[in-house]
Amino acid sequence: MTKRNMDEVETKAREWLVERGVTLDDIAELVYFLQVKYHPDLQLEVCKENVDKVLRKREVQNAVITGIQLDVLAEKKLLDEPLQNIIDRDESLYGVDEIIALSIVNVYGSIGFTNYGYIDKQKPGILERLNDKSTGECHTFLDDIVGAIAAAASSRLAHSAANTE
């Protein structure tokens, strides 16, 4: 990946992902999980490049910083009830966390929705850790956002592969 200047929002989104324990490699592994059966020669570096491109989108950056801030506030018990309890428990009928994630997926077309649904149910790799409630950390939004970034990067990869075949 080439060095380039990032604005404040992109820089903060990328920093906060790492601070919350999520690397580009973690997300690239999810992309690999989603795409390797369709692209048997797929390299992890290609997955990572697609994750990087997805993270350059302002809609994605906005979702990342919004979701992470809500998780941090919930972790610090700074939200009013009943929202605090809903986010702490990652209540299944809440759905706002998925709506934010779908705003990311929506950038790359309908294939992203199926990728997102699949990875959200399977919870491989980093998603398993983010969903572990025993850590005391709150990742109600982040787990869905990371899954959505992976789904969007997978869609981007599928679209680019279709254009070269």
Phi, psi and omega in degrees: 000140182276151176284136178208162179279136176247147176280178186299319183293314179296317179301313182294319179300314180294318179297315183293326174302311181296317179300329180270007173091019181241121178256165174299325177297320178301316181288322178300323178296326175292320177298316178302314178305317182285330192248345188298327180288341177266339182224080186302335180266012183302135178253144180301326180298323177295320177299316181296320178299321179290323175298315179302317180295320178297318181291350176279346182281132181299321179300322180290313179302317179298318179296318181298309184290326178292310181297316180296319179298319178295320176298316181295316178298320178294319179299324180273002180061040183258005178263150176283153174284148008271358183300320180305311182292322180298313182288320176306316184275351186052052184306131187297331181269001180296298171077346181294327177298319177291326179296317177298317179298319181293336175294332176285311183300322184300336181296333187245018172090179191295331179299330178296328180295317180290320176300316182295313180301319181294310183290329178294327177281321183286322181051055178281166170054230183301332181294327176297315179295318181296335179270000180282106183285347184285351183281342185085353177273152177250120178231037182304317180272319187298320181300318179290322179295316179297316176300320180291321177298316178297318179295319178294317178296323176297318178296317178300316178297315180297318179296317181291324177294322179295327180284344180258350182270000000 
